[in-house]
């Protein structure tokens, strides 16, 4: 495993934790309604996983 791969995994983990943390505290997300911030964070997480 290279250092670059390890940092990508860390970035992906951090992005996921940020996304999940948002959905826990956001009233819109908890209500099940579309949330622009959650969509943006989800996209960032998927990009970080690549």
CHARMM internal coordinates of N, CA and C (Angstrom, degrees):
IC EDIT
DIST 1 N 1 CA 1.4544
DIST 1 CA 1 C 1.5302
ANGL 1 N 1 CA 1 C 107.59
DIST 1 C 2 N 1.2919
ANGL 1 CA 1 C 2 N 116.47
DIHE 1 N 1 CA 1 C 2 N 133.27
DIST 2 N 2 CA 1.4617
ANGL 1 C 2 N 2 CA 120.20
DIHE 1 CA 1 C 2 N 2 CA 179.00
DIST 2 CA 2 C 1.5178
ANGL 2 N 2 CA 2 C 110.69
DIHE 1 C 2 N 2 CA 2 C -90.46
DIST 2 C 3 N 1.3181
ANGL 2 CA 2 C 3 N 115.45
DIHE 2 N 2 CA 2 C 3 N 164.35
DIST 3 N 3 CA 1.4689
ANGL 2 C 3 N 3 CA 120.14
DIHE 2 CA 2 C 3 N 3 CA 179.12
DIST 3 CA 3 C 1.5185
ANGL 3 N 3 CA 3 C 110.58
DIHE 2 C 3 N 3 CA 3 C -62.97
DIST 3 C 4 N 1.3349
ANGL 3 CA 3 C 4 N 116.73
DIHE 3 N 3 CA 3 C 4 N -34.94
DIST 4 N 4 CA 1.4606
ANGL 3 C 4 N 4 CA 119.97
DIHE 3 CA 3 C 4 N 4 CA -179.57
DIST 4 CA 4 C 1.5301
ANGL 4 N 4 CA 4 C 110.70
DIHE 3 C 4 N 4 CA 4 C -64.48
DIST 4 C 5 N 1.3165
ANGL 4 CA 4 C 5 N 117.84
DIHE 4 N 4 CA 4 C 5 N -41.81
DIST 5 N 5 CA 1.4518
ANGL 4 C 5 N 5 CA 121.42
DIHE 4 CA 4 C 5 N 5 CA 178.88
DIST 5 CA 5 C 1.5268
ANGL 5 N 5 CA 5 C 110.60
DIHE 4 C 5 N 5 CA 5 C -64.40
DIST 5 C 6 N 1.3154
ANGL 5 CA 5 C 6 N 116.75
DIHE 5 N 5 CA 5 C 6 N -40.53
DIST 6 N 6 CA 1.4595
ANGL 5 C 6 N 6 CA 120.42
DIHE 5 CA 5 C 6 N 6 CA 179.84
DIST 6 CA 6 C 1.5250
ANGL 6 N 6 CA 6 C 110.89
DIHE 5 C 6 N 6 CA 6 C -63.35
DIST 6 C 7 N 1.3325
ANGL 6 CA 6 C 7 N 117.53
DIHE 6 N 6 CA 6 C 7 N -41.18
DIST 7 N 7 CA 1.4575
ANGL 6 C 7 N 7 CA 119.48
DIHE 6 CA 6 C 7 N 7 CA -179.67
DIST 7 CA 7 C 1.5235
ANGL 7 N 7 CA 7 C 110.91
DIHE 6 C 7 N 7 CA 7 C -68.97
DIST 7 C 8 N 1.3298
ANGL 7 CA 7 C 8 N 117.51
DIHE 7 N 7 CA 7 C 8 N -32.64
DIST 8 N 8 CA 1.4626
ANGL 7 C 8 N 8 CA 119.68
DIHE 7 CA 7 C 8 N 8 CA 176.70
DIST 8 CA 8 C 1.5242
ANGL 8 N 8 CA 8 C 110.07
DIHE 7 C 8 N 8 CA 8 C -65.51
DIST 8 C 9 N 1.3334
ANGL 8 CA 8 C 9 N 116.71
DIHE 8 N 8 CA 8 C 9 N -41.26
DIST 9 N 9 CA 1.4569
ANGL 8 C 9 N 9 CA 119.72
DIHE 8 CA 8 C 9 N 9 CA 178.93
DIST 9 CA 9 C 1.5253
ANGL 9 N 9 CA 9 C 109.87
DIHE 8 C 9 N 9 CA 9 C -63.91
DIST 9 C 10 N 1.3135
ANGL 9 CA 9 C 10 N 116.88
DIHE 9 N 9 CA 9 C 10 N -40.15
DIST 10 N 10 CA 1.4550
ANGL 9 C 10 N 10 CA 120.82
DIHE 9 CA 9 C 10 N 10 CA 178.66
DIST 10 CA 10 C 1.5223
ANGL 10 N 10 CA 10 C 110.32
DIHE 9 C 10 N 10 CA 10 C -65.57
DIST 10 C 11 N 1.3194
ANGL 10 CA 10 C 11 N 117.38
DIHE 10 N 10 CA 10 C 11 N -42.24
DIST 11 N 11 CA 1.4652
ANGL 10 C 11 N 11 CA 120.85
DIHE 10 CA 10 C 11 N 11 CA 178.56
DIST 11 CA 11 C 1.5265
ANGL 11 N 11 CA 11 C 110.34
DIHE 10 C 11 N 11 CA 11 C -63.74
DIST 11 C 12 N 1.3101
ANGL 11 CA 11 C 12 N 116.78
DIHE 11 N 11 CA 11 C 12 N -39.62
DIST 12 N 12 CA 1.4596
ANGL 11 C 12 N 12 CA 120.52
DIHE 11 CA 11 C 12 N 12 CA 178.14
DIST 12 CA 12 C 1.5137
ANGL 12 N 12 CA 12 C 111.89
DIHE 11 C 12 N 12 CA 12 C -65.25
DIST 12 C 13 N 1.3346
ANGL 12 CA 12 C 13 N 115.54
DIHE 12 N 12 CA 12 C 13 N -40.83
DIST 13 N 13 CA 1.4667
ANGL 12 C 13 N 13 CA 119.86
DIHE 12 CA 12 C 13 N 13 CA 178.11
DIST 13 CA 13 C 1.5224
ANGL 13 N 13 CA 13 C 110.70
DIHE 12 C 13 N 13 CA 13 C -65.12
DIST 13 C 14 N 1.3193
ANGL 13 CA 13 C 14 N 116.46
DIHE 13 N 13 CA 13 C 14 N -42.78
DIST 14 N 14 CA 1.4627
ANGL 13 C 14 N 14 CA 120.80
DIHE 13 CA 13 C 14 N 14 CA -179.94
DIST 14 CA 14 C 1.5308
ANGL 14 N 14 CA 14 C 110.89
DIHE 13 C 14 N 14 CA 14 C -64.37
DIST 14 C 15 N 1.3264
ANGL 14 CA 14 C 15 N 116.72
DIHE 14 N 14 CA 14 C 15 N -41.89
DIST 15 N 15 CA 1.4666
ANGL 14 C 15 N 15 CA 120.65
DIHE 14 CA 14 C 15 N 15 CA 179.05
DIST 15 CA 15 C 1.5308
ANGL 15 N 15 CA 15 C 110.42
DIHE 14 C 15 N 15 CA 15 C -64.40
DIST 15 C 16 N 1.3293
ANGL 15 CA 15 C 16 N 116.46
DIHE 15 N 15 CA 15 C 16 N -39.79
DIST 16 N 16 CA 1.4672
ANGL 15 C 16 N 16 CA 120.40
DIHE 15 CA 15 C 16 N 16 CA 179.06
DIST 16 CA 16 C 1.5262
ANGL 16 N 16 CA 16 C 110.94
DIHE 15 C 16 N 16 CA 16 C -64.34
DIST 16 C 17 N 1.3241
ANGL 16 CA 16 C 17 N 116.35
DIHE 16 N 16 CA 16 C 17 N -44.88
DIST 17 N 17 CA 1.4646
ANGL 16 C 17 N 17 CA 120.28
DIHE 16 CA 16 C 17 N 17 CA 179.89
DIST 17 CA 17 C 1.5266
ANGL 17 N 17 CA 17 C 111.18
DIHE 16 C 17 N 17 CA 17 C -62.92
DIST 17 C 18 N 1.3231
ANGL 17 CA 17 C 18 N 117.23
DIHE 17 N 17 CA 17 C 18 N -37.73
DIST 18 N 18 CA 1.4636
ANGL 17 C 18 N 18 CA 121.34
DIHE 17 CA 17 C 18 N 18 CA 177.53
DIST 18 CA 18 C 1.5198
ANGL 18 N 18 CA 18 C 110.16
DIHE 17 C 18 N 18 CA 18 C -64.28
DIST 18 C 19 N 1.3343
ANGL 18 CA 18 C 19 N 116.43
DIHE 18 N 18 CA 18 C 19 N -44.51
DIST 19 N 19 CA 1.4637
ANGL 18 C 19 N 19 CA 121.73
DIHE 18 CA 18 C 19 N 19 CA -179.33
DIST 19 CA 19 C 1.5374
ANGL 19 N 19 CA 19 C 110.79
DIHE 18 C 19 N 19 CA 19 C -63.31
DIST 19 C 20 N 1.3234
ANGL 19 CA 19 C 20 N 116.36
DIHE 19 N 19 CA 19 C 20 N -48.33
DIST 20 N 20 CA 1.4638
ANGL 19 C 20 N 20 CA 120.45
DIHE 19 CA 19 C 20 N 20 CA -179.63
DIST 20 CA 20 C 1.5258
ANGL 20 N 20 CA 20 C 110.29
DIHE 19 C 20 N 20 CA 20 C -64.62
DIST 20 C 21 N 1.3304
ANGL 20 CA 20 C 21 N 116.83
DIHE 20 N 20 CA 20 C 21 N -42.22
DIST 21 N 21 CA 1.4542
ANGL 20 C 21 N 21 CA 120.48
DIHE 20 CA 20 C 21 N 21 CA 178.48
DIST 21 CA 21 C 1.5134
ANGL 21 N 21 CA 21 C 111.99
DIHE 20 C 21 N 21 CA 21 C -59.35
DIST 21 C 22 N 1.3201
ANGL 21 CA 21 C 22 N 116.41
DIHE 21 N 21 CA 21 C 22 N -38.81
DIST 22 N 22 CA 1.4649
ANGL 21 C 22 N 22 CA 119.89
DIHE 21 CA 21 C 22 N 22 CA 177.82
DIST 22 CA 22 C 1.5243
ANGL 22 N 22 CA 22 C 110.85
DIHE 21 C 22 N 22 CA 22 C -64.41
DIST 22 C 23 N 1.3198
ANGL 22 CA 22 C 23 N 116.31
DIHE 22 N 22 CA 22 C 23 N -45.87
DIST 23 N 23 CA 1.4655
ANGL 22 C 23 N 23 CA 118.76
DIHE 22 CA 22 C 23 N 23 CA -176.58
DIST 23 CA 23 C 1.5239
ANGL 23 N 23 CA 23 C 112.18
DIHE 22 C 23 N 23 CA 23 C -65.22
DIST 23 C 24 N 1.3279
ANGL 23 CA 23 C 24 N 117.05
DIHE 23 N 23 CA 23 C 24 N -24.86
DIST 24 N 24 CA 1.4662
ANGL 23 C 24 N 24 CA 120.40
DIHE 23 CA 23 C 24 N 24 CA 178.60
DIST 24 CA 24 C 1.5282
ANGL 24 N 24 CA 24 C 110.98
DIHE 23 C 24 N 24 CA 24 C -72.54
DIST 24 C 25 N 1.3239
ANGL 24 CA 24 C 25 N 117.38
DIHE 24 N 24 CA 24 C 25 N -38.62
DIST 25 N 25 CA 1.4665
ANGL 24 C 25 N 25 CA 120.17
DIHE 24 CA 24 C 25 N 25 CA -174.34
DIST 25 CA 25 C 1.5297
ANGL 25 N 25 CA 25 C 113.99
DIHE 24 C 25 N 25 CA 25 C -96.95
DIST 25 C 26 N 1.3098
ANGL 25 CA 25 C 26 N 118.42
DIHE 25 N 25 CA 25 C 26 N -13.79
DIST 26 N 26 CA 1.4664
ANGL 25 C 26 N 26 CA 121.99
DIHE 25 CA 25 C 26 N 26 CA -175.85
DIST 26 CA 26 C 1.5347
ANGL 26 N 26 CA 26 C 110.55
DIHE 25 C 26 N 26 CA 26 C -84.16
DIST 26 C 27 N 1.3087
ANGL 26 CA 26 C 27 N 115.56
DIHE 26 N 26 CA 26 C 27 N 122.58
DIST 27 N 27 CA 1.4685
ANGL 26 C 27 N 27 CA 120.46
DIHE 26 CA 26 C 27 N 27 CA -179.53
DIST 27 CA 27 C 1.5287
ANGL 27 N 27 CA 27 C 111.28
DIHE 26 C 27 N 27 CA 27 C -64.05
DIST 27 C 28 N 1.3163
ANGL 27 CA 27 C 28 N 117.36
DIHE 27 N 27 CA 27 C 28 N -36.50
DIST 28 N 28 CA 1.4641
ANGL 27 C 28 N 28 CA 120.90
DIHE 27 CA 27 C 28 N 28 CA 179.55
DIST 28 CA 28 C 1.5223
ANGL 28 N 28 CA 28 C 110.71
DIHE 27 C 28 N 28 CA 28 C -64.57
DIST 28 C 29 N 1.3252
ANGL 28 CA 28 C 29 N 116.14
DIHE 28 N 28 CA 28 C 29 N -45.25
DIST 29 N 29 CA 1.4659
ANGL 28 C 29 N 29 CA 120.09
DIHE 28 CA 28 C 29 N 29 CA 178.87
DIST 29 CA 29 C 1.5294
ANGL 29 N 29 CA 29 C 111.12
DIHE 28 C 29 N 29 CA 29 C -63.40
DIST 29 C 30 N 1.3152
ANGL 29 CA 29 C 30 N 116.61
DIHE 29 N 29 CA 29 C 30 N -43.43
DIST 30 N 30 CA 1.4642
ANGL 29 C 30 N 30 CA 120.29
DIHE 29 CA 29 C 30 N 30 CA -179.43
DIST 30 CA 30 C 1.5174
ANGL 30 N 30 CA 30 C 111.48
DIHE 29 C 30 N 30 CA 30 C -65.02
DIST 30 C 31 N 1.3296
ANGL 30 CA 30 C 31 N 117.38
DIHE 30 N 30 CA 30 C 31 N -27.79
DIST 31 N 31 CA 1.4638
ANGL 30 C 31 N 31 CA 120.68
DIHE 30 CA 30 C 31 N 31 CA 178.31
DIST 31 CA 31 C 1.5276
ANGL 31 N 31 CA 31 C 111.59
DIHE 30 C 31 N 31 CA 31 C -79.26
DIST 31 C 32 N 1.3343
ANGL 31 CA 31 C 32 N 117.07
DIHE 31 N 31 CA 31 C 32 N -10.69
DIST 32 N 32 CA 1.4547
ANGL 31 C 32 N 32 CA 120.95
DIHE 31 CA 31 C 32 N 32 CA 179.23
DIST 32 CA 32 C 1.5170
ANGL 32 N 32 CA 32 C 114.15
DIHE 31 C 32 N 32 CA 32 C 86.33
DIST 32 C 33 N 1.3244
ANGL 32 CA 32 C 33 N 116.51
DIHE 32 N 32 CA 32 C 33 N 9.65
DIST 33 N 33 CA 1.4634
ANGL 32 C 33 N 33 CA 121.16
DIHE 32 CA 32 C 33 N 33 CA 179.47
DIST 33 CA 33 C 1.5306
ANGL 33 N 33 CA 33 C 109.67
DIHE 32 C 33 N 33 CA 33 C -87.72
DIST 33 C 34 N 1.3293
ANGL 33 CA 33 C 34 N 117.50
DIHE 33 N 33 CA 33 C 34 N 156.16
DIST 34 N 34 CA 1.4641
ANGL 33 C 34 N 34 CA 120.20
DIHE 33 CA 33 C 34 N 34 CA 177.14
DIST 34 CA 34 C 1.5324
ANGL 34 N 34 CA 34 C 110.72
DIHE 33 C 34 N 34 CA 34 C -62.28
DIST 34 C 35 N 1.3128
ANGL 34 CA 34 C 35 N 116.37
DIHE 34 N 34 CA 34 C 35 N 131.36
DIST 35 N 35 CA 1.4589
ANGL 34 C 35 N 35 CA 122.21
DIHE 34 CA 34 C 35 N 35 CA -179.31
DIST 35 CA 35 C 1.5254
ANGL 35 N 35 CA 35 C 108.11
DIHE 34 C 35 N 35 CA 35 C -121.71
DIST 35 C 36 N 1.3209
ANGL 35 CA 35 C 36 N 116.64
DIHE 35 N 35 CA 35 C 36 N 121.91
DIST 36 N 36 CA 1.4611
ANGL 35 C 36 N 36 CA 121.76
DIHE 35 CA 35 C 36 N 36 CA -177.73
DIST 36 CA 36 C 1.5241
ANGL 36 N 36 CA 36 C 111.03
DIHE 35 C 36 N 36 CA 36 C -60.40
DIST 36 C 37 N 1.3130
ANGL 36 CA 36 C 37 N 117.43
DIHE 36 N 36 CA 36 C 37 N -40.26
DIST 37 N 37 CA 1.4636
ANGL 36 C 37 N 37 CA 120.91
DIHE 36 CA 36 C 37 N 37 CA -179.26
DIST 37 CA 37 C 1.5234
ANGL 37 N 37 CA 37 C 111.12
DIHE 36 C 37 N 37 CA 37 C -66.07
DIST 37 C 38 N 1.3120
ANGL 37 CA 37 C 38 N 117.17
DIHE 37 N 37 CA 37 C 38 N -42.08
DIST 38 N 38 CA 1.4635
ANGL 37 C 38 N 38 CA 120.65
DIHE 37 CA 37 C 38 N 38 CA 178.62
DIST 38 CA 38 C 1.5270
ANGL 38 N 38 CA 38 C 110.84
DIHE 37 C 38 N 38 CA 38 C -64.42
DIST 38 C 39 N 1.2995
ANGL 38 CA 38 C 39 N 117.06
DIHE 38 N 38 CA 38 C 39 N -37.54
DIST 39 N 39 CA 1.4636
ANGL 38 C 39 N 39 CA 120.69
DIHE 38 CA 38 C 39 N 39 CA 177.38
DIST 39 CA 39 C 1.5232
ANGL 39 N 39 CA 39 C 109.96
DIHE 38 C 39 N 39 CA 39 C -63.24
DIST 39 C 40 N 1.3291
ANGL 39 CA 39 C 40 N 116.11
DIHE 39 N 39 CA 39 C 40 N -45.30
DIST 40 N 40 CA 1.4673
ANGL 39 C 40 N 40 CA 120.99
DIHE 39 CA 39 C 40 N 40 CA 179.86
DIST 40 CA 40 C 1.5275
ANGL 40 N 40 CA 40 C 110.79
DIHE 39 C 40 N 40 CA 40 C -63.37
DIST 40 C 41 N 1.3295
ANGL 40 CA 40 C 41 N 117.26
DIHE 40 N 40 CA 40 C 41 N -44.26
DIST 41 N 41 CA 1.4605
ANGL 40 C 41 N 41 CA 120.86
DIHE 40 CA 40 C 41 N 41 CA 179.57
DIST 41 CA 41 C 1.5281
ANGL 41 N 41 CA 41 C 111.79
DIHE 40 C 41 N 41 CA 41 C -66.47
DIST 41 C 42 N 1.3192
ANGL 41 CA 41 C 42 N 116.97
DIHE 41 N 41 CA 41 C 42 N -36.75
DIST 42 N 42 CA 1.4649
ANGL 41 C 42 N 42 CA 120.77
DIHE 41 CA 41 C 42 N 42 CA 176.77
DIST 42 CA 42 C 1.5188
ANGL 42 N 42 CA 42 C 111.60
DIHE 41 C 42 N 42 CA 42 C -64.14
DIST 42 C 43 N 1.2999
ANGL 42 CA 42 C 43 N 116.54
DIHE 42 N 42 CA 42 C 43 N -40.54
DIST 43 N 43 CA 1.4777
ANGL 42 C 43 N 43 CA 120.33
DIHE 42 CA 42 C 43 N 43 CA 177.20
DIST 43 CA 43 C 1.5186
ANGL 43 N 43 CA 43 C 110.43
DIHE 42 C 43 N 43 CA 43 C -65.33
DIST 43 C 44 N 1.3272
ANGL 43 CA 43 C 44 N 117.03
DIHE 43 N 43 CA 43 C 44 N -41.58
DIST 44 N 44 CA 1.4721
ANGL 43 C 44 N 44 CA 121.05
DIHE 43 CA 43 C 44 N 44 CA 178.60
DIST 44 CA 44 C 1.5215
ANGL 44 N 44 CA 44 C 110.43
DIHE 43 C 44 N 44 CA 44 C -62.57
DIST 44 C 45 N 1.3242
ANGL 44 CA 44 C 45 N 116.91
DIHE 44 N 44 CA 44 C 45 N -39.42
DIST 45 N 45 CA 1.4629
ANGL 44 C 45 N 45 CA 120.87
DIHE 44 CA 44 C 45 N 45 CA 178.59
DIST 45 CA 45 C 1.5222
ANGL 45 N 45 CA 45 C 110.88
DIHE 44 C 45 N 45 CA 45 C -64.00
DIST 45 C 46 N 1.3385
ANGL 45 CA 45 C 46 N 116.34
DIHE 45 N 45 CA 45 C 46 N -46.86
DIST 46 N 46 CA 1.4631
ANGL 45 C 46 N 46 CA 119.51
DIHE 45 CA 45 C 46 N 46 CA 179.47
DIST 46 CA 46 C 1.5235
ANGL 46 N 46 CA 46 C 111.08
DIHE 45 C 46 N 46 CA 46 C -62.42
DIST 46 C 47 N 1.3200
ANGL 46 CA 46 C 47 N 117.41
DIHE 46 N 46 CA 46 C 47 N -37.63
DIST 47 N 47 CA 1.4736
ANGL 46 C 47 N 47 CA 120.79
DIHE 46 CA 46 C 47 N 47 CA 177.88
DIST 47 CA 47 C 1.5216
ANGL 47 N 47 CA 47 C 110.71
DIHE 46 C 47 N 47 CA 47 C -67.04
DIST 47 C 48 N 1.3098
ANGL 47 CA 47 C 48 N 117.99
DIHE 47 N 47 CA 47 C 48 N -39.03
DIST 48 N 48 CA 1.4682
ANGL 47 C 48 N 48 CA 122.03
DIHE 47 CA 47 C 48 N 48 CA -179.32
DIST 48 CA 48 C 1.5269
ANGL 48 N 48 CA 48 C 111.56
DIHE 47 C 48 N 48 CA 48 C -67.85
DIST 48 C 49 N 1.3283
ANGL 48 CA 48 C 49 N 117.44
DIHE 48 N 48 CA 48 C 49 N -28.30
DIST 49 N 49 CA 1.4695
ANGL 48 C 49 N 49 CA 120.37
DIHE 48 CA 48 C 49 N 49 CA 179.94
DIST 49 CA 49 C 1.5183
ANGL 49 N 49 CA 49 C 111.97
DIHE 48 C 49 N 49 CA 49 C -71.04
DIST 49 C 50 N 1.3073
ANGL 49 CA 49 C 50 N 117.70
DIHE 49 N 49 CA 49 C 50 N -21.92
DIST 50 N 50 CA 1.4795
ANGL 49 C 50 N 50 CA 120.08
DIHE 49 CA 49 C 50 N 50 CA -176.54
DIST 50 CA 50 C 1.4827
ANGL 50 N 50 CA 50 C 112.34
DIHE 49 C 50 N 50 CA 50 C -71.46
END
COOR INIT
IC SEED 1 N 1 CA 1 C
IC BUILD
